[in-house]
Every structure is written in structure tokens, then in C-alpha cells.
Amino acid sequence: MATMTFSTLTQDLKDWMENDGTEFGNETNNFISLAEQRIARDIDPYAFHEAVNSTFNVGDRFVSKPADAKIIFHFLLINSSSQRVFLEKRTDEFIYDYWKNSATTGTPKYWSNYSDTAILVAPTPSAALRIEMTYSRRLAELSSTNTTNWLTENAQDLLLYGCLMEASTFTKRSTVDRWHLRVPLRKEPAQDGSQAISSVCGGVPRWAAGPQPMGRGGPPQQPGAVAAVSPPGSRGSEVVCEENGYGLCA
């Protein structure tokens, strides 16, 4: 498939939907954004995982999260003996109860997700020890200034079909079911980010056969219908299972 960018995806939506009207064109940015947000909630490939190093601020029990952090996996410190020590994750309530006087300092043992931008630790740091966070970063959404991202480079079919589903919902076309059944996705992350969108539904693989443009071919498959399974690469091959979002398996 040719290189996908924000502008080519926008044009693809108009071509696949056979709609170049002004109202539709004004909404294409929203279709792309909605599809990206929904996909980003449901997949977490290792390609999105990052690690960042920093230091504690003495006397400050709050630590800033990376600006692009979505989920913090681990938080650890490197002690004076150069040993990496994982802090235990707890609730805010636990930390406040455990370390009631924030002015008293010590070596942090616990951390909590205080807010979207900060981590709370206890005890309050007594030294500027090095720290390390591993986290899942947010997807950089497409725009006229950010013309490509991980999805356009590694999951073009997933992004295109997701956008077509949003567009079909907007136009109230029954073909929304066609795209609904063709978006391959797996909930658990894969070791290789490029494989993170291969789908498994109850142990049966699903393939993203190239959908036919609007107005061509037979009627769209109805949700819940039983479909034949064809080898990967054959047009029309699909496996129907319980739907959730973009054809996710529950």
C-alpha cells in the first residue's frame, strides 16, 4: 500500500465513501480523530512503551510525569549503591495515611497516580536520587501539521476502516456494519509493535480483507451472522464474533 498521510487518508475517505460534499469534507478531521482515539484505547503495542530518567527534588513529594504519558507501568529509584529499587504502587489515601507529615523526609518506598501530570511518593524524598519511569505514551494524532504517526506507518488498514466506520455512522449509511466487521485488532499487546493489530477471536484468526467501495459488490454482512473463513489474503474473508467497538472480541 502506498504511503499514508493525513491528506491521503482524508482523500481516501471521500473516495471510499463516494462523497465529496462540503458537509462531509468538513467532518473528515473528526472521523480521523475519533478513530484514532478509539484505537488508542484498545491497543497498546510495545512500540508505544517508553522509559524516562530523572531525579527526585529534595523535599518535594510530587514527581512530574512525562508530557506524553498515558499509563505509568513502573516507578523505581537508583539508590546510593547503584541498585535499582522498585517503589510499590499504592493509593493516594494509603500514602497520605502512611506519611502524614510531608515535611519529614526519607527514602521513598511507595508511589501513586496522583493526577494526569503528577506522581505522589512517600516518604518525601530526602536526597536527589535518580529515578526511572516506564510508561505507555499517547498516540500523536494526525493533523495538517502532524501528517504521519504510528498508525499510518504500521496499521494503515486498521486506521482506514476505523475512519470509514465513523464516516458511515455520520452519513447514517447501513454499510457501517461492513467496516465494523473488517477492523482487525487484539486487546493484548504483542512483542512486536507491528504485530499488535493481528486479531484473535476465541482462538480463530480474523483477517482484514480489503473492503469493496460503497455501491459495489453485495450487501454488507449483518452483525452476528455466520461467515465463511477463507485463507488470509482472499477478498471477503472474515470471521464474525461478538462485536465490541471496531469488531473487538469481548
C-alpha positions in Angstrom: 0.0 0.0 0.0 1.2 3.5 -0.8 2.4 5.7 2.0 -0.5 7.0 4.0 -0.5 10.6 5.3 -3.1 12.9 6.8 -4.0 14.3 3.4 -4.1 11.0 1.5 -6.3 9.5 4.3 -8.7 12.4 4.0 -8.9 11.9 0.3 -9.3 8.1 0.7 -12.3 8.7 3.0 -14.0 10.8 0.3 -13.2 8.2 -2.4 -14.3 5.1 -0.4 -17.4 6.8 0.8 -18.1 8.3 -2.7 -18.9 11.6 -1.0 -17.0 14.8 -1.8 -19.7 17.1 -0.4 -18.8 20.2 1.7 -20.5 18.9 4.8 -18.8 15.6 4.6 -15.4 17.2 3.9 -15.8 19.4 6.9 -16.1 16.4 9.1 -13.2 14.2 7.9 -10.8 15.6 10.5 -13.3 14.4 13.2 -13.6 11.0 11.6 -9.9 10.5 11.8 -9.6 11.8 15.3 -12.5 9.7 16.6 -11.0 6.5 15.0 -7.5 7.3 16.4 -8.9 7.8 19.9 -10.9 4.6 19.9 -8.0 2.5 18.5 -5.6 4.0 21.0 -7.9 3.0 23.9 -8.0 -0.6 22.7 -4.4 -1.4 21.7 -1.1 -0.9 23.5 1.7 -2.2 21.3 5.2 -2.2 22.7 6.1 0.3 20.1 4.3 2.8 22.4 6.3 1.9 25.5 9.0 4.4 26.7 11.4 4.8 29.6 12.5 8.2 31.1 15.1 9.1 33.7 15.0 12.0 36.1 15.8 12.8 39.8 13.8 13.4 42.9 13.5 17.0 44.1 14.5 17.1 47.8 11.6 17.9 50.0 9.0 17.6 47.1 6.7 14.6 47.3 5.4 15.1 43.8 7.1 13.9 40.6 6.1 15.2 37.2 5.0 12.6 34.6 6.3 12.7 31.0 4.1 15.0 29.0 3.1 12.2 26.6 2.5 9.6 29.3 -0.8 7.7 29.2 -0.2 4.9 31.7 2.7 4.5 34.1 3.8 0.9 34.4 6.8 1.1 36.8 8.4 3.7 39.0 11.8 3.0 40.5 14.8 4.7 42.1 18.5 4.1 41.9 20.0 4.1 45.3 23.4 5.2 46.5 24.7 1.7 45.8 23.6 2.0 42.2 20.8 -0.6 42.8 17.5 -0.2 41.0 14.7 -0.4 43.6 11.1 -0.6 42.5 8.6 1.5 44.5 5.3 -0.2 45.4 2.2 1.3 43.9 -0.5 2.4 46.4 -3.5 4.7 46.5 -3.3 8.3 47.4 -5.2 7.6 50.6 -2.6 5.0 51.6 0.3 7.4 51.1 -1.3 10.2 53.0 -2.1 7.9 55.9 1.4 6.3 55.8 3.3 9.6 55.7 1.2 12.1 57.4 3.9 14.8 57.8 5.1 15.7 54.3 7.8 17.9 55.8 9.6 14.8 57.2 11.9 13.3 54.6 13.3 9.8 53.9 13.8 7.4 51.0 10.6 6.9 49.0 9.0 3.4 49.2 5.6 4.0 47.6 4.0 5.8 44.7 0.6 6.6 43.4 -1.0 8.1 40.3 -1.9 11.4 41.8 -3.1 13.1 38.6 -2.7 13.1 34.9 0.5 15.1 35.3 2.0 14.0 38.7 3.0 11.1 40.8 2.9 11.2 44.6 5.6 9.4 46.6 6.2 8.6 50.2 8.3 9.2 52.2 9.1 12.7 50.9 12.5 12.5 49.2 15.5 13.3 51.4 18.0 13.1 48.5 18.1 13.8 44.8 18.2 10.1 43.9 17.9 9.1 40.2 14.5 7.8 39.2 13.2 5.9 36.2 9.7 5.5 34.9 8.4 3.1 32.2 5.2 4.1 30.6 2.9 3.9 27.6 2.9 7.1 25.5 -0.1 8.7 23.9 -0.6 8.3 20.2 0.4 11.5 18.3 -2.9 12.3 16.5 -2.8 13.2 12.8 -3.3 16.8 11.6 -2.3 19.1 8.8 1.0 19.7 10.7 1.5 16.1 12.0 1.0 14.3 8.8 2.0 10.7 9.9 2.1 8.6 13.0 2.5 5.0 14.1 -0.9 4.0 12.7 -0.2 5.4 9.2 3.2 3.6 9.2 2.2 0.3 10.7 -1.6 -0.1 10.7 -3.0 1.6 7.6 -5.9 -0.9 7.2 -6.9 -0.5 10.8 -6.9 3.2 10.6 -8.7 3.4 7.3 -11.5 1.0 8.3 -11.9 2.7 11.6 -12.3 6.1 9.9 -14.8 4.6 7.4 -16.9 3.3 10.3 -17.0 6.7 11.8 -17.9 8.2 8.4 -20.6 5.7 7.8 -22.1 6.5 11.2 -22.1 10.2 10.3 -23.8 9.6 7.0 -26.2 7.1 8.5 -25.3 4.5 5.8 -26.0 0.9 6.7 -22.6 0.0 5.4 -21.2 0.8 8.8 -21.5 -2.9 9.5 -19.1 -3.7 6.7 -16.3 -1.7 8.2 -17.3 -2.9 11.7 -16.5 -6.5 10.7 -13.3 -5.7 8.9 -11.1 -4.0 11.6 -8.6 -6.5 12.9 -7.5 -5.9 16.5 -6.2 -7.7 19.5 -6.5 -6.5 23.1 -3.3 -7.8 24.5 0.0 -6.2 23.3 2.3 -8.1 21.1 6.0 -8.3 21.5 6.5 -6.6 18.1 4.5 -3.4 17.7 3.9 -4.2 14.0 2.1 -7.4 15.0 0.0 -5.7 17.7 -3.1 -5.4 15.5 -3.3 -9.0 14.4 -6.6 -10.3 15.8 -7.6 -13.4 17.6 -11.3 -14.1 18.3 -11.6 -17.1 20.6 -8.5 -18.6 19.0 -9.8 -18.1 15.5 -7.8 -15.5 13.4 -9.6 -12.6 11.7 -8.2 -11.1 8.5 -8.8 -7.7 7.2 -9.9 -8.5 3.7 -9.9 -5.3 1.5 -13.5 -4.0 1.6 -15.2 -3.0 -1.6 -16.0 0.6 -2.1 -19.5 1.8 -1.5 -22.1 0.8 -4.1 -20.0 -2.1 -5.4 -20.4 -5.8 -4.5 -23.0 -7.5 -2.4 -24.9 -6.2 0.7 -22.9 -5.7 3.9 -22.6 -8.6 6.3 -25.0 -8.2 9.2 -23.6 -8.3 12.8 -23.8 -11.8 14.3 -24.2 -13.5 11.0 -22.1 -16.6 10.4 -19.5 -16.1 7.7 -17.2 -18.5 5.9 -13.5 -18.3 6.8 -11.1 -18.0 3.9 -7.3 -18.0 3.9 -5.6 -14.7 4.6 -5.4 -12.5 1.5 -8.6 -13.7 -0.1 -11.2 -11.0 -0.5 -14.2 -11.2 1.6 -12.7 -13.5 4.2 -13.9 -12.7 7.7 -14.8 -14.3 11.0 -17.7 -12.9 12.9 -17.6 -12.9 16.6 -19.2 -10.9 19.4 -18.6 -7.2 18.5 -17.3 -4.5 20.7 -16.3 -1.2 19.3 -14.4 -1.8 16.0 -15.1 -5.5 15.8 -13.2 -6.2 19.0 -13.6 -9.6 20.5 -15.1 -9.5 24.0 
